[in-house]
């Protein structure tokens, strides 16, 4: 990502893929209900995971779950260009990536796609 968000929640909201502990994971989700409660200033009760990540490591499916408190406590490491987050099994390093998209149009970006 070109500019560093001020917190991991913002970084995750703009990400299409993550790298966790050097493993690429495009299957991740934020708990929308918890996120809405947090943004409204109503901290959610309990330690239900806010962030869930899954990826294949060879033949093994690996899963990580992080609570709202763990995500809020994450700190950006500029040298690694990644977020340090402490999980229940120890520290992890998360990088957020935004996808680049394109189309099949041969027209310049400022030209109209209208039929002739």
C-alpha positions in Angstrom: 0.0 0.0 0.0 1.3 3.5 -0.8 0.4 5.3 2.4 0.4 3.7 5.8 -2.9 3.8 7.6 -2.8 4.9 11.2 -4.2 1.7 12.5 -4.5 -2.0 11.5 -8.3 -1.8 11.2 -8.0 0.9 8.5 -5.3 -1.1 6.8 -7.4 -4.3 6.8 -10.5 -2.4 5.5 -8.5 -1.4 2.3 -6.8 -4.8 1.9 -7.6 -7.5 -0.6 -4.9 -9.9 0.5 -2.7 -10.4 3.6 0.6 -11.9 4.3 0.9 -13.4 7.7 4.2 -14.8 8.9 5.3 -14.9 5.3 2.3 -16.9 4.1 -0.1 -15.3 1.6 -3.7 -15.3 2.6 -6.5 -13.9 0.5 -9.2 -15.6 2.7 -9.7 -13.2 5.7 -12.6 -11.5 7.2 -13.5 -8.7 9.7 -16.5 -9.3 11.9 -18.8 -6.5 10.5 -21.0 -6.4 13.6 -18.1 -5.9 15.9 -16.5 -3.4 13.7 -19.7 -1.4 13.5 -20.0 -1.4 17.3 -16.4 -0.3 17.7 -16.8 2.5 15.2 -20.0 3.7 16.9 -18.1 3.9 20.2 -19.8 0.9 21.7 -17.1 -1.7 22.5 -18.4 -5.2 21.8 -18.7 -7.6 24.7 -16.6 -10.8 24.9 -13.5 -11.9 23.0 -15.1 -13.0 19.8 -12.6 -12.7 16.9 -12.7 -9.5 14.9 -10.2 -10.7 12.4 -10.1 -14.3 11.0 -7.5 -15.4 8.5 -7.1 -18.7 6.7 -4.5 -20.0 4.2 -3.0 -23.2 3.0 0.6 -24.0 4.1 1.4 -26.9 1.9 -1.4 -29.4 2.6 -2.2 -27.9 6.0 -5.0 -25.4 6.5 -3.8 -22.7 8.9 -6.1 -20.4 10.8 -5.6 -17.3 12.9 -8.1 -15.4 15.0 -7.5 -12.0 16.6 -9.8 -10.1 19.0 -10.6 -6.4 18.7 -8.2 -5.7 21.5 -5.4 -7.5 19.8 -6.0 -5.7 16.5 -6.2 -2.3 18.2 -2.9 -3.1 20.0 -1.1 -3.9 16.8 1.8 -1.6 15.9 3.2 -0.8 12.5 6.9 -1.7 11.8 8.1 0.7 9.1 11.3 -1.3 8.5 9.3 -4.5 7.8 6.4 -2.6 6.2 4.1 -4.8 8.3 2.0 -4.8 11.4 3.2 -6.6 14.6 0.2 -8.2 16.3 0.2 -10.5 19.4 -2.0 -13.5 19.1 -2.8 -16.2 21.7 0.1 -18.3 20.3 2.6 -15.4 20.2 3.6 -12.6 17.9 2.7 -12.4 14.2 3.7 -10.1 11.3 0.9 -9.0 9.0 1.3 -7.2 5.7 -1.7 -5.8 3.9 -2.0 -5.6 0.1 -4.5 -3.9 -2.1 -5.3 -5.5 -5.4 -4.5 -3.9 -8.7 -7.3 -4.3 -11.2 -7.6 -3.7 -14.9 -10.0 -4.1 -17.8 -9.8 -5.3 -21.4 -10.6 -1.9 -22.9 -8.2 -0.6 -25.4 -9.5 3.0 -24.9 -7.6 5.6 -22.9 -8.9 6.1 -19.4 -10.6 9.4 -20.4 -12.4 8.1 -23.5 -16.0 7.0 -23.5 -16.9 3.3 -23.8 -20.1 4.1 -25.8 -20.8 2.0 -28.9 -20.1 3.7 -32.3 
